[in-house]
């Protein structure tokens, strides 16, 4: 099932919005958008982003990261792409 629009799976409420914006803050602090694994995932999934995350995640890599973080932290069952991005971010957070 594709999750189109501005919200990935299970993140359409206020908690998802807050986690999306927090994803931007984390990206700005840690430079997640420069990570080669994140860049690869973004490029590999760009043509099917609405299927794997959300249509809004296609906007640019920063929105991709924020959308993935929102799903990863809000959904009780985040999908594979959101989980992969979330785990990379968590690994980076351990070092700050």
C-alpha positions in Angstrom: 0.0 0.0 0.0 1.4 3.4 -0.9 1.3 6.2 1.6 0.9 9.3 -0.5 1.0 12.9 0.4 2.7 14.6 3.3 2.7 11.8 5.8 4.4 8.5 5.9 2.8 5.5 7.5 1.2 6.2 10.9 2.6 9.7 11.2 -0.2 12.0 10.2 -0.8 13.5 13.6 1.0 16.0 15.8 3.5 13.4 17.0 4.5 12.6 13.4 4.8 16.3 12.5 7.0 16.9 15.6 9.2 13.9 14.7 9.4 15.1 11.1 10.7 18.5 12.2 13.0 16.8 14.7 14.4 14.8 11.8 15.4 18.1 10.1 17.1 19.3 13.3 19.0 16.0 13.6 20.0 16.1 10.0 21.3 19.7 10.3 23.3 18.9 13.4 24.7 15.5 12.2 24.9 16.1 8.5 22.9 12.9 7.8 22.2 14.1 4.2 25.9 13.7 3.5 26.1 10.1 4.6 26.8 7.9 1.6 24.4 5.2 2.7 21.6 7.7 3.0 22.4 9.2 -0.4 22.4 5.8 -1.9 19.0 4.9 -0.4 17.5 8.2 -1.5 18.7 7.7 -5.1 17.7 4.0 -5.3 14.2 4.7 -4.0 13.4 8.0 -5.6 11.3 6.6 -8.4 9.2 4.6 -6.0 9.3 6.8 -2.9 5.5 7.1 -2.5 5.4 3.3 -2.3 8.2 2.9 0.3 7.8 6.1 2.3 5.7 9.1 1.1 5.4 11.2 -2.0 6.7 14.2 0.0 9.9 12.3 0.6 10.7 12.7 -3.2 11.1 16.5 -2.7 14.8 16.3 -1.7 17.1 14.3 0.5 16.4 16.4 3.5 12.6 15.7 3.3 13.4 12.1 2.7 15.4 12.0 6.0 12.7 13.8 7.9 9.9 11.6 6.5 11.8 8.4 7.3 12.6 9.6 10.8 8.9 10.5 11.4 7.8 7.0 10.4 10.6 5.3 12.2 9.8 7.1 15.5 6.0 7.3 15.2 4.8 4.1 13.6 4.6 1.0 15.7 5.6 -1.0 12.6 7.9 1.2 10.4 8.6 -0.1 7.0 12.0 -1.3 5.8 13.2 2.0 4.3 12.2 4.1 7.3 13.9 1.5 9.6 17.1 1.5 7.6 17.3 5.4 7.8 16.3 5.4 11.5 19.0 2.9 12.4 21.7 5.0 10.7 20.5 8.1 12.5 20.4 6.3 15.8 24.0 5.1 15.3 25.1 8.7 14.6 23.2 10.0 17.7 25.3 7.7 19.9 28.4 9.8 19.2 27.0 13.2 20.3 
